[in-house]
Each structure stands twice: as structure tokens, then as C-alpha cells.
Amino acid sequence: MKRVILLSTLILSQFGTSQLLKTDGQKIINDKGENIQLRGLGLGGWMLQEGYMLKTADFAGPQHKIKEKITELIGEDGMKDFYKAYLKNGITRQDIDFLAKAGFNSVRLPMHYDLYTFPIEKEPVKGQNTWLEEGFKMTDNLLKWCAANKIYLILDLHAAPGGQGNDVNISDNDKTKPSLWESIENQKKTIALWKKLAERYKDEPWIGGYDLINEPNINFTGKNPNGTDEMSNAPLWKLQKDITAAIRETDKKHIIFIEGNGWGNNYNGLIPIWDSNMVFSFHKYWNYNNDETIRSILDLRTKHNMPIWLGETGENSNVWFTELIQLLDRHNIGYAFWPMKKIDNIAGITNVKITPEYEKLLNYWKNGGEKPSKDYATKALMKIAENYKFSNVEIKNDVIDAMFRQVNEDSTKPFKNHQAPGKVFASDYDLGRMGSAYLDKDFVNLWVSDPKKRSEWNSGQQMRNDGVDIYLCHDSISNSYYVGKTEAEEWLQYTIDTKFEKNYSFSIRYAGKNDGGIRLEDASGKLLAKVSLPSTGGDENWKTVSIKNVPLKKGTNKIRLHFESGGSNLNYFEIQ
């Protein structure tokens, strides 16, 4: 016993004893009593894949279906080799170092239970639990990297035994087997897993807490305490209470995060609060960033005098990200954005680059046709696994800028170092808020109930996550992108440095089906020049027009290109 106590003391002293989180009324604080607003990122797509992250959603949404598709092409052993490489590369020390440097102080780990224990139907002895080292070692390593960077790790059971809801993608729910709610064995395994995790991490101060069940979404039957037929959620509250009791047998310290039904937001029938160190978690997607959209969770915080945490959010534009964080800051609400990595995306802080070979696999899976050879498919999949390495992903600095700098200031920063004379590509406009760095009329997605009505912000879905519409460009000279779908009075700003105060000529490379025009102004609105852009007959029938005698001052110039009418696409302009 003495040796165990000494070891625990050593662990605590190694990482410092003043960091452990706990609740204090409606706040989360550390041991010094300091308010801690969790600014986090969810490591979605690592331990658990959802189809949309790998671009397989049209034919394979839950992870077990994705594995079936891969096995069909490269066999069971090949599939296991792919996932071994995928898990090894998905999150590394470099990723966590990067998150800390970017400004995040926490990460949320979406766990798949099958990395820690067998499914109930595969247990050698019915009703017992076999523990697998893979998931625990992955978590150990992640915690080590988080502790080294002094950021918190929140454990999130994203795929519970059997699956916790009707949305099969988010929990890898297999409808041919009993769900979490249909099986007492699955519930017992869930409780046992949390107890095992608590035993392992009870003395770790950089564990931020335990997020018990991610996004339950099931239609429970029964009555509320007031006798109405409204969904009571009684099984959800009972299971989370039972999990808490099992954790508290060994871990009296760490925060318990509970989630309501309906993807974390339905707290109907909530029973009396059963723990003194507990936080309500809610999720928020695709709606307005105002007090009304979070009123119910704010009321819950006040009623129960407990903290609230936005455990998952994202998948929207930079404008939405900035406005959301400003809203959360006003109410002292922590958050975890979603996700860390996915293939061919603009809305995350990193992008995993797709390959033509992988696109061929996707096309075969979706449309059929000639089956790729095992060798071809293996190489294509292993290349994707390699692209998940941090050294191979594309960092989305515009997203990071929107989440941190733009929350507090409306100034702009150069996206690239533009010099005059020189060529400036249209998609390399300044970093900054809308209204400061650019103006675009479709800049956010506010639809959730009907996917067909969800609006795009960057309709081309290329390069950047602002409202500006960026498409792949096939001109003879390009940076691979052009700005399109322009509308009247939209504009883009560019910071351009010059060595001399003089007049310059601007050669503008553009295309468009309709006649248009551009005004060149400085940031104060002073007109510098204007030019007509006659129709070129097509979206990528590129032509060049020139403007002469554009005055630029020595040093830094902020130039705005205003579109006087819609429809003109812009590749680049060259200053001579």
C-alpha cells in the first residue's frame, strides 16, 4: 500500500498538483481556484471513423460497413494492416504539439469501445470482460503528449457497446445486433469499461474528465415525473448514474460530463443530480449564434448551479466559428470543435489530401464497374493512411485564425507576402473577419433539419473556409484555384508591399459568361481605378484586361477588388 501511495504522489508531483479540474458552482476551475474555459478540439476520425470523414457516406456510413468494403478489396489481413497504419498515423505527438501551439488547451478523445474490450458476442466467457491493451496504450500515449503540453484530455465514449442510438454512423451501431439499450450485457460492459478507465487514470491531473456517452439518440418510451407522455429518458439517466457510481468507487476526483438525449441536447425527465462534480454537455450545429439558441442549456446551468460545456461543434464556415466562440466567451462556456482530420475538407484545422487512386476506389464502391486489383487497392489505401500523418496534412491557417485571433480583433493579416511588382492569386486574399478581409453574401450554413436545404458558404469547397467561393482552376497559369460565383458588391482585400510610391498597371486574369466589372479601392474606400470585364463566353474561358496608372504608396497597401456585378471569375492579377 505504501508503495502505491508513493507512486501516486510521484505521478502527481511530476505533472504538478495545481492543475486538476473540478466544478465550482457554474464554473470549471483548477486547484488554484482559477476559472478554466476549455478551448478544445475533438480527435474525431481516429479511434472511430464516420463515413463522411472518409468520403464513403453514400455507401458505407458506420465503421463496420467501411471495414466490410475494404475487406472486400484487400481481404481481412489487408484491412487489419490498413487500420494498424491508420491508427498509428492518425494522432501523434506532433499533432498534440501543434494543437497546443495553435492555442487549444484541451482535446476530446472519441473512443471506440472495441479498442478496449471485445463485443459481448465475441467474449470467450459470456458475461465477462476481456481487456485489450491497444486502446489503453493509445490513450496512455495521448495523455503523455497532452501532459507534456499542459493541455487536458477528456475521454469520450463515442461508440458504446452495442451502439447508443439510431444514428448508426456516429456510434458504429450494427442493427443486426442488440443495441446498448436493448442489452443488459452491453450496459454492464459499458459500466465496466468506465470503471477500468477510472482505475487507470484516477491520479492523472491532465485528465480533464469523463464524457460518459456521446450523443445518445433513441426514442425511449415512458412518462415524465409529471405524468406527461413526453420522452422521459429514464434509461439514459439510470445508466449514466450507474456509470458514475462505478467510477466513484475508484476515482473521487475527476469531472463527470453527462449528455442529454437527441444528440446531447434533450434533458427531459432529468432526475435529481447525483454527483457534486458534474457538468452538462450539449452539442451545437447549423443554427444561429445567439442567446436564444443556447437558452435551454443556460437555464439548465442556472437551475442546477452546474457548469455547461459545448462538447461538440463545427462543420461550418469561419464566420460561424468566430461568432460562436464570441457567444461562448460571453457566457464562460468551454467547447470542443469537431473534428481533427478528415479527407478533402475545408472546415477543419487540417485537411487530409485525397489521391486519384483513392478516388478510383470510391467510384468503384459507389458505382461498381471493374474491380480494382488487390495490389492497387492496397497501395491506394496505405497511401491514404500515410496522408494522415501530421507531416503530410494541410494546415488550415484560415480556420485557426478565425478560432483565435479573429474572435478578439477585426484587423486583417496578409494570407501571403504579396509584393509589387508581382502576381497575386485571387484566392490569396487577406486573413480576417468578413467585412474586414472580404465581403461575400453566402457565408454560413444555418440548416439542420433538411440536408437538401443546407446552404454552402464556399460553394466550390476548395482551399479556404470563408464565405468566398473558391473552385479548382484549369488555366495555363494558376495556383490551382479561382474565385467564382461572385455577386454585385462583394469584394476581396489584398495586402501588397511596394518599394516605391508610383503608378502601376494591373493585368487582371478573369473569365465569365456575363459582362462584369471591378473597382479597385484602398481600405478607406478611395477609388483607385475601375475596369470592365466583358463576357468571355464561359466560366473558364480566361482572358486578361489591363488597368494603367493605379497609384500605390511606398510600403504597405491594402487594395480591395469590388465586383460591380455578379458572374465574373477571378484567377489572378499581376502588378507591373
C-alpha positions, 0 to 999 in steps of 0.5 A: 500500500505504501508503495502505491501511495508513493507512486501516486504522489510521484505521478502527481508531483511530476505533472504538478498538483495545481492543475486538476479540474473540478466544478465550482458552482457554474464554473470549471476551475483548477486547484488554484481556484482559477476559472478554466474555459476549455478551448478544445478540439475533438480527435474525431476520425481516429479511434472511430471513423464516420463515413463522411470523414472518409468520403464513403457516406453514400455507401458505407456510413458506420465503421463496420460497413467501411471495414466490410468494403475494404475487406472486400478489396484487400481481404481481412489481413489487408484491412487489419494492416490498413487500420494498424497504419491508420491508427498509428498515423492518425494522432501523434505527438506532433499533432498534440504539439501543434494543437497546443501551439495553435492555442487549444488547451484541451482535446476530446478523445472519441473512443471506440469501445472495441479498442478496449474490450471485445463485443459481448458476442465475441467474449470467450466467457459470456458475461465477462470482460476481456481487456485489450491493451491497444486502446489503453496504450493509445490513450496512455500515449495521448495523455503523455503528449497532452501532459507534456503540453499542459493541455487536458484530455477528456475521454469520450465514449463515442461508440458504446457497446452495442451502439447508443442510438439510431444514428448508426454512423456516429456510434458504429451501431450494427442493427443486426445486433442488440443495441446498448439499450436493448442489452443488459450485457452491453450496459454492464460492459459499458459500466465496466469499461468506465470503471477500468478507465477510472482505475487507470487514470484516477491520479492523472491531473491532465485528465480533464474528465469523463464524457460518459456517452456521446450523443445518445439518440433513441426514442425511449418510451415512458412518462415524465415525473409529471405524468406527461407522455413526453420522452422521459429518458429514464434509461439514459439517466439510470445508466449514466448514474450507474456509470458514475457510481462505478467510477466513484468507487475508484476515482473521487476526483475527476469531472463527470460530463453527462449528455442529454438525449437527441444528440446531447441536447434533450434533458427531459425527465432529468432526475435529481443530480447525483454527483457534486462534480458534474457538468452538462454537455450539449452539442451545437450545429447549423443554427444561429449564434445567439442567446436564444439558441443556447437558452435551454442549456443556460437555464439548465446551468442556472437551475442546477448551479452546474457548469455547461460545456459545448462538447461538440461543434463545427462543420461550418464556415469561419464566420460561424466559428468566430461568432460562436466562440464570441457567444461562448466567451460571453457566457464562460462556456468551454467547447470542443470543435469537431473534428481533427482530420478528415479527407478533402475538407475545408472546415477543419484545422487540417485537411487530409489530401485525397489521391486519384487512386483513392478516388478510383476506389470510391467510384468503384464502391459507389458505382461498381464497374471493374474491380480494382486489383488487390495490389492497387487497392492496397497501395491506394489505401496505405497511401491514404493512411500515410496522408494522415500523418501530421507531416503530410496534412494541410494546415488550415491557417484560415480556420485557426485564425478565425478560432483565435485571433479573429474572435478578439480583433477585426484587423486583417493579416496578409494570407501571403507576402504579396509584393509589387511588382508581382502576381497575386492569386485571387484566392490569396486574399487577406486573413480576417473577419468578413467585412474586414478581409472580404465581403461575400453574401453566402457565408454560413450554413444555418440548416439542420433539419433538411440536408437538401436545404443546407446552404454552402458558404464556399460553394466550390469547397476548395482551399479556404473556409470563408464565405468566398467561393473558391473552385479548382482552376484549369488555366495555363497559369494558376495556383490551382484555384479561382474565385467564382460565383461572385455577386454585385458588391462583394469584394476581396482585400489584398495586402501588397508591399511596394518599394516605391510610391508610383503608378502601376498597371494591373493585368487582371486574369478573369473569365465569365459568361456575363459582362462584369466589372471591378473597382479597385479601392484602398481600405478607406474606400478611395477609388483607385481605378475601375475596369470592365470585364466583358463576357468571355463566353464561359466560366473558364474561358480566361482572358486578361484586361489591363488597368494603367496608372493605379497609384500605390504608396511606398510600403504597405497597401491594402487594395480591395477588388469590388465586383460591380456585378455578379458572374465574373471569375477571378484567377489572378492579377499581376502588378507591373 
